[in-house]
């Protein structure tokens, strides 16, 4: 069974203005049968983007190439 977990993680951005950027980013753990098979860091992406990623994973739209 495919499930996923959305969480926030610290993130230090880097840009030309010298600003550190946002202080956190969304991270999605993609899981299958209770084990994390991939973690995706989403710097600069919205919560809606993370939710869409979870939905695509759970519906089988995202397929991972795992040996």
ABEGO torsion letter per residue (X at the ends): XBBBBBBBBBBBBBBAAGBAEBABBBBBBBBBGGBBABBBBBBGBBAAAAAAAAAAAAAGABBBBBX
